Amino acid sequence: MILARIVGTVVATRKDARLEGKKLLVVKPISPQGDDESDYLIAVDTVGSGFSETVLVVTGSSARNAAECKDRPVDAAIVGIVDEVMLDAVHEAELADARKK
């Protein structure tokens, strides 16, 4: 799974008929701390997410098995809206040390 933030939408007037009615969103992978990582993905929204929300994205065969994506040409799907990300104390301390440097 990929932790990501929704940063935009895609409008495609001509597309595979199996994608009709599906919301396509631009997502930017992020670290557990919310920092942007490289690249962007276009993902089919299966959970009703919206702009700037933090979401869980699956890719590959997991995306094709997500709700509403079965037998559709999908390589990335949004399968969850994240409320909060918590790391254990060891990882939080490592991040704090890294930020000081």
Residue, then its C-alpha position, 0 to 999 in steps of 0.5 A: m500500500i502507498l500512503a498518498r495525498i490527493v492533489g488533483t483530478v483527471v478529466a478524460t472525455r474519451k476513455d475505456a468504457r469500463l472506466e465510465g463513471k469512475k472518478l480519476l484522481v492525481v495522488k502524490p505519495i507521501s512519507p508517514q510524516g506527510d512529506d512529499e515523495s517523488d512521482y505522481l499516480i493516477a488512481v481510481d477512487t473507490v471510497g469517495s475521497g476528496f482534494s488534499e485528503t490522505v489516502l491509501v492507494v494499492t497498485g497492480s493486481s490489488a488495484r484490479n481486485a478493489a471494490e468497483c475495479k474488478d475486470r477494469p483496466v486499473d493499475a492504481a486504486i484508492v481504497g481508504i481515507v487515512d484519519e491519522v498515522m502513528l509511528d512507534a516511539v523508536h521511529e519517532a525519535e529517529l525522525a526527530d534526530a534526522r530533522k535536527k541534522 
